[in-house]
Amino acid sequence: MYPKILITSFKVPTEKMGEQYSLGGVDFSLVTQDYSESLSMAGAIPLIMPYLESRIDDKKYIREVLDEVDGVILPGGSDIDPSLYNSYPEKNLGDISPERDRWELKILEMAVEMKKPILGICRGFQLINIYYGGSLKVDVCGNNDESKIPHMALMVPKYYKTHQLEIKENTRLAKVLAGNEVAVNSYHHQAVDKVGEGLTVSAVAPDGFVEAVEDKNYPYLLGVQWHPEMMAAKDPIQLKLFKDFVDFVDRSRN
């Protein structure tokens, strides 16, 4: 049987999408297709989990959902509520969804309790850092002093290699990508500031911004700042991340 991987999706309110479909008053669940395709190519079955306001505090319900899957992916998306890392809204803070933050942090907390393998991507990577007590820089693109790298590179194709990675030795990421020079895309304007306690930095960008973290004391917990799912169809190196995750999940359930 193929391993089953849960991907959290998020609610898009009717005022942002309903008019496009002449469906006023209807909300939508959304997650980009690339996550599902990458997991499928890596040998897993993707299962998309919507945000459920009615179950946001129902641990029994969330636990039963997690019992049905073998691993969890926390995907990209909107900015994270700065109050979660003892900060405040700043000028360049994007749209936030405190409800989504609370929902995904609850799923993350319970997945950790259950020792489920976890992969966080972009926003999911930042959420992991916050869960471990870390913090974020609210914006690194509006201040030219922060970096010359265009971390929010919306002007190029999704698979475009924006910058190189410096991968740290003796990390899981180094083993997964061993022998490869790795360059990644970049679609974020927030970045890790303080690294969460218990996390190891496994990659940085040329400007020093953290690009990946992992918990070496956890069976499998890896977070990456870039979007490998957008690159995997064209770049076998990026597909390795999903294959490593799925292979671990497959082995650990036997």
URMOLIN-V453191 format. One record per residue. N is the residue number from 0. RES is the residue in one small letter. PHI is phi in radians with two decimals (none if undefined). PSI is psi in whole degrees, 0 to 359 (NA if undefined). BURIAL is I if it has 16 or more other ideal C-beta (glycine too) atoms within 10 Angstrom, else O. Layout:
# URMOLIN-V453191
n->N res->RES phi->PHI psi->PSI burial->BURIAL
n->N res->RES phi->PHI psi->PSI burial->BURIAL
This chain:
# URMOLIN-V453191
n->0 res->m phi->none psi->141 burial->O
n->1 res->y phi->-1.26 psi->141 burial->O
n->2 res->p phi->-1.14 psi->148 burial->I
n->3 res->k phi->-1.87 psi->126 burial->I
n->4 res->i phi->-2.05 psi->126 burial->I
n->5 res->l phi->-1.44 psi->131 burial->I
n->6 res->i phi->-2.04 psi->123 burial->I
n->7 res->t phi->-1.30 psi->138 burial->I
n->8 res->s phi->-1.93 psi->175 burial->I
n->9 res->f phi->-2.30 psi->157 burial->I
n->10 res->k phi->-1.48 psi->130 burial->I
n->11 res->v phi->-1.88 psi->118 burial->O
n->12 res->p phi->-1.20 psi->158 burial->O
n->13 res->t phi->-1.00 psi->327 burial->O
n->14 res->e phi->-1.19 psi->344 burial->O
n->15 res->k phi->-1.69 psi->337 burial->O
n->16 res->m phi->-2.39 psi->336 burial->O
n->17 res->g phi->-0.99 psi->320 burial->I
n->18 res->e phi->-1.13 psi->331 burial->O
n->19 res->q phi->-1.09 psi->333 burial->O
n->20 res->y phi->-1.99 psi->12 burial->O
n->21 res->s phi->0.93 psi->43 burial->O
n->22 res->l phi->-2.23 psi->61 burial->O
n->23 res->g phi->-1.05 psi->140 burial->O
n->24 res->g phi->1.52 psi->1 burial->O
n->25 res->v phi->-1.89 psi->126 burial->O
n->26 res->d phi->-1.57 psi->165 burial->I
n->27 res->f phi->-2.29 psi->150 burial->I
n->28 res->s phi->-1.74 psi->136 burial->O
n->29 res->l phi->-2.44 psi->137 burial->I
n->30 res->v phi->-2.74 psi->142 burial->I
n->31 res->t phi->-1.21 psi->149 burial->I
n->32 res->q phi->-1.12 psi->334 burial->O
n->33 res->d phi->-1.04 psi->327 burial->I
n->34 res->y phi->-1.07 psi->313 burial->I
n->35 res->s phi->-1.14 psi->318 burial->I
n->36 res->e phi->-1.13 psi->319 burial->O
n->37 res->s phi->-1.13 psi->317 burial->I
n->38 res->l phi->-1.13 psi->321 burial->I
n->39 res->s phi->-1.09 psi->315 burial->O
n->40 res->m phi->-1.09 psi->330 burial->O
n->41 res->a phi->-1.48 psi->355 burial->I
n->42 res->g phi->1.74 psi->24 burial->O
n->43 res->a phi->-2.14 psi->164 burial->I
n->44 res->i phi->-1.75 psi->118 burial->O
n->45 res->p phi->-1.42 psi->134 burial->I
n->46 res->l phi->-2.18 psi->118 burial->O
n->47 res->i phi->-1.61 psi->127 burial->I
n->48 res->m phi->-1.85 psi->118 burial->I
n->49 res->p phi->-1.37 psi->161 burial->O
n->50 res->y phi->-1.25 psi->130 burial->I
n->51 res->l phi->-2.19 psi->102 burial->O
n->52 res->e phi->-1.00 psi->324 burial->O
n->53 res->s phi->-1.21 psi->347 burial->O
n->54 res->r phi->-2.13 psi->16 burial->O
n->55 res->i phi->-1.10 psi->334 burial->O
n->56 res->d phi->-1.97 psi->14 burial->O
n->57 res->d phi->-1.68 psi->89 burial->O
n->58 res->k phi->-1.10 psi->323 burial->O
n->59 res->k phi->-1.08 psi->318 burial->O
n->60 res->y phi->-1.13 psi->312 burial->O
n->61 res->i phi->-1.11 psi->320 burial->I
n->62 res->r phi->-1.09 psi->320 burial->O
n->63 res->e phi->-1.16 psi->322 burial->O
n->64 res->v phi->-1.06 psi->312 burial->I
n->65 res->l phi->-1.16 psi->331 burial->I
n->66 res->d phi->-1.09 psi->335 burial->O
n->67 res->e phi->-1.52 psi->353 burial->O
n->68 res->v phi->-2.14 psi->165 burial->I
n->69 res->d phi->-1.83 psi->347 burial->I
n->70 res->g phi->-2.90 psi->170 burial->I
n->71 res->v phi->-2.35 psi->135 burial->I
n->72 res->i phi->-2.01 psi->127 burial->I
n->73 res->l phi->-1.75 psi->113 burial->I
n->74 res->p phi->-1.55 psi->184 burial->I
n->75 res->g phi->-1.35 psi->181 burial->I
n->76 res->g phi->2.69 psi->212 burial->I
n->77 res->s phi->-1.27 psi->171 burial->O
n->78 res->d phi->-1.10 psi->160 burial->I
n->79 res->i phi->-1.76 psi->142 burial->I
n->80 res->d phi->-0.94 psi->118 burial->I
n->81 res->p phi->-1.13 psi->341 burial->I
n->82 res->s phi->-1.14 psi->340 burial->O
n->83 res->l phi->-1.26 psi->344 burial->I
n->84 res->y phi->-2.22 psi->36 burial->I
n->85 res->n phi->0.98 psi->42 burial->O
n->86 res->s phi->-2.18 psi->190 burial->I
n->87 res->y phi->-2.35 psi->158 burial->O
n->88 res->p phi->-1.05 psi->132 burial->O
n->89 res->e phi->-2.04 psi->173 burial->O
n->90 res->k phi->-0.90 psi->315 burial->O
n->91 res->n phi->-1.74 psi->15 burial->O
n->92 res->l phi->-1.14 psi->132 burial->I
n->93 res->g phi->-1.45 psi->188 burial->O
n->94 res->d phi->-1.06 psi->139 burial->O
n->95 res->i phi->-2.13 psi->159 burial->I
n->96 res->s phi->-2.35 psi->88 burial->I
n->97 res->p phi->-0.96 psi->328 burial->O
n->98 res->e phi->-1.15 psi->317 burial->O
n->99 res->r phi->-1.12 psi->317 burial->I
n->100 res->d phi->-0.97 psi->312 burial->I
n->101 res->r phi->-1.11 psi->318 burial->O
n->102 res->w phi->-1.12 psi->311 burial->I
n->103 res->e phi->-1.26 psi->327 burial->I
n->104 res->l phi->-1.15 psi->324 burial->I
n->105 res->k phi->-1.16 psi->317 burial->I
n->106 res->i phi->-1.10 psi->316 burial->I
n->107 res->l phi->-1.07 psi->314 burial->I
n->108 res->e phi->-1.01 psi->314 burial->O
n->109 res->m phi->-1.30 psi->326 burial->I
n->110 res->a phi->-1.11 psi->321 burial->I
n->111 res->v phi->-1.12 psi->316 burial->I
n->112 res->e phi->-1.01 psi->325 burial->O
n->113 res->m phi->-1.60 psi->2 burial->O
n->114 res->k phi->1.05 psi->34 burial->O
n->115 res->k phi->-1.30 psi->140 burial->I
n->116 res->p phi->-1.07 psi->138 burial->I
n->117 res->i phi->-2.32 psi->133 burial->I
n->118 res->l phi->-2.20 psi->122 burial->I
n->119 res->g phi->-1.92 psi->135 burial->I
n->120 res->i phi->-2.18 psi->126 burial->I
n->121 res->c phi->0.96 psi->255 burial->I
n->122 res->r phi->-0.99 psi->321 burial->I
n->123 res->g phi->-1.10 psi->322 burial->I
n->124 res->f phi->-1.08 psi->316 burial->I
n->125 res->q phi->-1.17 psi->324 burial->I
n->126 res->l phi->-1.14 psi->320 burial->I
n->127 res->i phi->-1.04 psi->315 burial->I
n->128 res->n phi->-1.05 psi->319 burial->I
n->129 res->i phi->-1.17 psi->319 burial->I
n->130 res->y phi->-1.01 psi->325 burial->I
n->131 res->y phi->-1.50 psi->10 burial->I
n->132 res->g phi->1.60 psi->10 burial->O
n->133 res->g phi->-1.49 psi->184 burial->I
n->134 res->s phi->-2.42 psi->172 burial->I
n->135 res->l phi->-2.15 psi->154 burial->I
n->136 res->k phi->-1.45 psi->126 burial->I
n->137 res->v phi->-1.13 psi->326 burial->I
n->138 res->d phi->-2.72 psi->130 burial->I
n->139 res->v phi->-2.08 psi->6 burial->I
n->140 res->c phi->-1.83 psi->336 burial->I
n->141 res->g phi->-1.44 psi->346 burial->O
n->142 res->n phi->-1.98 psi->111 burial->O
n->143 res->n phi->-1.12 psi->344 burial->O
n->144 res->d phi->-1.32 psi->339 burial->O
n->145 res->e phi->-1.20 psi->312 burial->O
n->146 res->s phi->-2.94 psi->152 burial->I
n->147 res->k phi->-1.57 psi->352 burial->O
n->148 res->i phi->-1.37 psi->129 burial->I
n->149 res->p phi->-1.38 psi->85 burial->O
n->150 res->h phi->-1.13 psi->332 burial->I
n->151 res->m phi->-1.76 psi->77 burial->I
n->152 res->a phi->-1.58 psi->69 burial->I
n->153 res->l phi->-1.34 psi->350 burial->O
n->154 res->m phi->-1.47 psi->358 burial->O
n->155 res->v phi->-2.16 psi->163 burial->O
n->156 res->p phi->-1.03 psi->155 burial->O
n->157 res->k phi->-1.07 psi->335 burial->I
n->158 res->y phi->-1.67 psi->3 burial->I
n->159 res->y phi->-1.17 psi->136 burial->O
n->160 res->k phi->-1.50 psi->103 burial->I
n->161 res->t phi->-1.41 psi->321 burial->I
n->162 res->h phi->-2.71 psi->162 burial->I
n->163 res->q phi->-1.34 psi->164 burial->O
n->164 res->l phi->-1.99 psi->141 burial->I
n->165 res->e phi->-1.79 psi->108 burial->O
n->166 res->i phi->-1.63 psi->131 burial->I
n->167 res->k phi->-1.37 psi->142 burial->O
n->168 res->e phi->-1.20 psi->159 burial->O
n->169 res->n phi->1.03 psi->37 burial->O
n->170 res->t phi->-2.15 psi->163 burial->I
n->171 res->r phi->-1.07 psi->319 burial->I
n->172 res->l phi->-1.06 psi->322 burial->I
n->173 res->a phi->-1.11 psi->322 burial->O
n->174 res->k phi->-1.21 psi->320 burial->O
n->175 res->v phi->-1.15 psi->318 burial->I
n->176 res->l phi->-1.84 psi->20 burial->I
n->177 res->a phi->-0.94 psi->136 burial->O
n->178 res->g phi->1.41 psi->3 burial->O
n->179 res->n phi->-2.01 psi->138 burial->O
n->180 res->e phi->-1.42 psi->125 burial->O
n->181 res->v phi->-2.01 psi->128 burial->I
n->182 res->a phi->-2.17 psi->148 burial->I
n->183 res->v phi->-2.31 psi->161 burial->I
n->184 res->n phi->-1.36 psi->177 burial->I
n->185 res->s phi->-2.72 psi->115 burial->I
n->186 res->y phi->-2.41 psi->57 burial->I
n->187 res->h phi->-2.52 psi->146 burial->I
n->188 res->h phi->-2.01 psi->354 burial->I
n->189 res->q phi->-1.83 psi->161 burial->I
n->190 res->a phi->-2.65 psi->160 burial->I
n->191 res->v phi->-1.14 psi->134 burial->I
n->192 res->d phi->-1.80 psi->278 burial->I
n->193 res->k phi->-1.51 psi->129 burial->O
n->194 res->v phi->-1.36 psi->135 burial->I
n->195 res->g phi->-1.06 psi->147 burial->I
n->196 res->e phi->-1.14 psi->129 burial->O
n->197 res->g phi->1.67 psi->353 burial->O
n->198 res->l phi->-1.68 psi->144 burial->I
n->199 res->t phi->-1.88 psi->131 burial->I
n->200 res->v phi->-1.29 psi->124 burial->O
n->201 res->s phi->-1.95 psi->353 burial->I
n->202 res->a phi->-2.83 psi->148 burial->I
n->203 res->v phi->-2.34 psi->158 burial->I
n->204 res->a phi->-1.44 psi->168 burial->I
n->205 res->p phi->-1.02 psi->335 burial->O
n->206 res->d phi->-1.54 psi->3 burial->O
n->207 res->g phi->1.65 psi->351 burial->O
n->208 res->f phi->-1.15 psi->141 burial->I
n->209 res->v phi->-1.22 psi->130 burial->I
n->210 res->e phi->-1.97 psi->344 burial->I
n->211 res->a phi->-2.77 psi->146 burial->I
n->212 res->v phi->-2.39 psi->158 burial->I
n->213 res->e phi->-2.62 psi->159 burial->I
n->214 res->d phi->-1.89 psi->107 burial->I
n->215 res->k phi->-1.25 psi->346 burial->O
n->216 res->n phi->-1.70 psi->6 burial->O
n->217 res->y phi->-1.97 psi->148 burial->O
n->218 res->p phi->-0.90 psi->311 burial->O
n->219 res->y phi->-2.77 psi->107 burial->I
n->220 res->l phi->-2.49 psi->112 burial->I
n->221 res->l phi->-2.36 psi->136 burial->I
n->222 res->g phi->-2.23 psi->137 burial->I
n->223 res->v phi->-2.24 psi->143 burial->I
n->224 res->q phi->-1.41 psi->334 burial->I
n->225 res->w phi->-1.50 psi->186 burial->I
n->226 res->h phi->-2.04 psi->82 burial->I
n->227 res->p phi->-1.10 psi->332 burial->I
n->228 res->e phi->-1.13 psi->333 burial->I
n->229 res->m phi->-1.38 psi->345 burial->I
n->230 res->m phi->-1.88 psi->340 burial->I
n->231 res->a phi->-1.05 psi->326 burial->I
n->232 res->a phi->-1.19 psi->335 burial->O
n->233 res->k phi->-1.92 psi->344 burial->O
n->234 res->d phi->-2.22 psi->103 burial->I
n->235 res->p phi->-1.02 psi->333 burial->O
n->236 res->i phi->-1.11 psi->318 burial->I
n->237 res->q phi->-1.24 psi->328 burial->I
n->238 res->l phi->-1.11 psi->333 burial->I
n->239 res->k phi->-0.99 psi->326 burial->I
n->240 res->l phi->-1.06 psi->315 burial->I
n->241 res->f phi->-1.25 psi->323 burial->I
n->242 res->k phi->-1.14 psi->320 burial->I
n->243 res->d phi->-1.09 psi->315 burial->I
n->244 res->f phi->-1.07 psi->310 burial->I
n->245 res->v phi->-1.17 psi->320 burial->I
n->246 res->d phi->-1.09 psi->318 burial->I
n->247 res->f phi->-1.09 psi->314 burial->I
n->248 res->v phi->-1.01 psi->316 burial->I
n->249 res->d phi->-1.09 psi->315 burial->I
n->250 res->r phi->-1.16 psi->321 burial->O
n->251 res->s phi->-1.28 psi->343 burial->O
n->252 res->r phi->-1.63 psi->356 burial->O
n->253 res->n phi->-1.64 psi->NA burial->O
